[in-house]
């Protein structure tokens, strides 16, 4: 434990880690030492004084001392860790954090994820999007919308395919009978014209369409005026 503490203090002295990061390391080392069963012949040692509880939210993802040391060896940007500390939930494990940090995932992406409250997204989903370099704006828009019929896999598919965030806003609130997440994904991946969706949403004849019909017409780009004149013939 003394060697680990000395190593942490040396990293702090050389400017490799900040004071906050050093505190986190020392806390983790102390916790590990307390949890370990002492050898029968070892002298009894007192645990170090715990750091103030406000430094890290209780529900934030946790890292082990070894994982923090690994991040330091890889030269991880402290801005990434600051973003991770904003996460209000525990869907990300220490291994998730290490994987994204080493690959250089954009801290802005993690900050955007912190605004999400979507139970459909797992830690693995978030890591996949982070490693694929998903645009943080896609995540920010997603966090604003609560009525899209999407599961975690469908969200990841659209995010990785680079679906325009404006499409999410346009398709939100369609409330068409039979409109499924697969319909939304299909339109998003096909690059459906956002203006087409907005026009149909405000048209009087939208109640004549269901999810299947709307999706097919949107993908094929049916002329709005033609649709207006022919919809009553369905």
N, C-alpha and C positions, 0 to 999 in steps of 0.2 A: 504493500500500500504506500510506503514511504517513497519507493522508487517511482510509482505512478504519479504521486503528488509532485515530486520533483520534476518529472517530465512535463507535467501540465504547467507548472510555474515557469519552466524554461521556455515553453512555447509562448506563454504570455509575455515574458521578458523580451523575446525576439520579435514580438508583434505578429505572430502567426495566428493568434486567436485574441478575441476581445475579452474584457473583464467579465462580461455576462457569460460568454462561452466557457471561460475558465471556471466560473462558479458552477455552471451546469456539469462540467467534467468532474469537479471536486465532489459535488453532490452525488453523482453516479458512482464514483469510486467509493465514497463513504457508505452508500447504501449497499454496494456489493460486499464490502468488508463486514458490515453488520449482519448481512444475510448468511454469509459463509459460516459453517460450523468450525469453531477453533480447534486446533490440535490439542490433545490432552496436556501436552507439556508446554504449550504456548502460554505466555503471560496474558492476563486479561487486559484488554485495551478498551478505552472508552470511545464511543462513536463521536465523530465530529459534530459540531453544532450545525443543525440543518439550516439551509438558506431560507430567506423569507418566502412564504408560500405564494406571494403574488407574482413571482418571477415567471412562473409557467402555469397556465390554467390546468386544473385537475383533469379536464377531459382532453387535453392536447395529446397528440401522439408522443410516445416515449421512445427515447434512444438509450441504448446501453453505452457504457463507457467505451467498449471496444468499437461500437459503431461510430461514436463521435471521433475516436482516434482515427478510424478508417477515413472518415470524411476529411479530417485534417491532412492525412497523408496524400489524399487525392487532390488537395488544393481546392476544395469546394468553396464556392462564393458564399460568404456569410449572409448575403442578401437572400439567398435561397432559404437558409435556416430561419431568418426573420419572417419570411413569408409562411413557412410551415408552422411557426409558432402562433400564427393568426387562426389556424384551423380550429373551429369550435367543436369538432366531432372527432371520433377515433376510427374512422374508416381506413386511415392509413396506418400501417404498422411501421416499425423501424426499418424493416427490410425494404418496404415500399419507398420510404424516404431516401435511403441510401442509393437505391437503384436509380431514382430520378436525379438525385444530386450529382452522382458520378457522371451521368450522361449529360449534365448541363441543362436540365429542363429550365425553361424560362420562369424566374420567380413570379412574373406577372400572371402566369398561368395558375400557379398555386394560390396567389392572392384572389384570383377570380373564383377558384374552386371553394375558397373559404366562404363565399357568399351563397353557395348552393345549399339547399336543404332538401335535396331529392333522394329519397331512400332507395330509388332504383339503381343508383350508382354505387358500385362497390369500390374498394381500394384498387383492385385489379383494373377496373374500368378507368379510373383516374390515372393510374400509371401508364396504361396503354395510350391514352390521349396525350399525356405529358411527353412520353418518348417519341410519339409521332409528330410532335411540334404543333399541336392544335392551337389555333388562334384564340388567345384569351378572350377576345370579343365574343366569340361563339359561346363561351361559357358564361360570360356576363349577361348576354341576352337570354340564355337558357334559364338563368337564375331569376329573371324577371317574369317568366311565364310559368304558370302553374296548371294550365288546362290542356297541355299537349298530351295526347295519348301515347306516350313513348316509354319504352322500358330501357334499361341500361344499355343493352346491346345495340338497340336502334340509335340511341344517342351517340354512342361511340362510332357507329358506322357513318353517320352523317358528319360528325366532327372530323374524323380521319379523311373522309372524302372531300372535305373543304367546302361543305354546304354554306352558302351565304347566310350570315346571321339575320339579314333582312327577311329571308324566307321564313324563318321561325316566327318573326313578328307578324308576317302576312298571313300565315296559315293558322295562327292562334285564333281561337274563337269562331272557327268555321261552323262547328256544331252540326255537321251534316250527318244524317242517319248512316250508320255503317262505316263512318270514317275511322280507319284504324291507324296504328303506328306504322304498319307496313305501307299504307298509302302515303303517309307523310314522308317516309324515307324514300319511297320511289320517286315522288315529285321533287324532293330535295336533291337527290343524286342526279336526276335528269335535268336539273337546272331550270325548273319551271319559272316562267316569267312572273315576277312579283306583282307587276301591274295587272296581269290577268286575274290573279287571285283577288286583288283589292277591288277590281271592277265587279267581279262576280259576287263578292261579299255584300256589296251595296245594291245589287240588282234585285228587283222584285221577284224574279223567277228562280232565285236560288233554292227555294223550298221544293222545287221540282226535281232537284238532283240528290243523289245519294253519294256515298263515298267512292264507289267504283266508277260511276259516271263522271263525277267531277274530276277524279284523278286522271282518267283517260283523256278527257277533253283538255285538261290543263297540260298534259304531256304533249299532246298533238297540236296544241296551240290553236284551238278552234276560235275563229274570229268572234269577238264579243258581239258585234252587231248581228252577225249571222245567227249566233246562238239566241240572241234576243228575239229575232223574228221566227225562229223555228222551234223554240223550246215548247210551245204549246202543242206542237204536233207529236210530242213523245207519247 
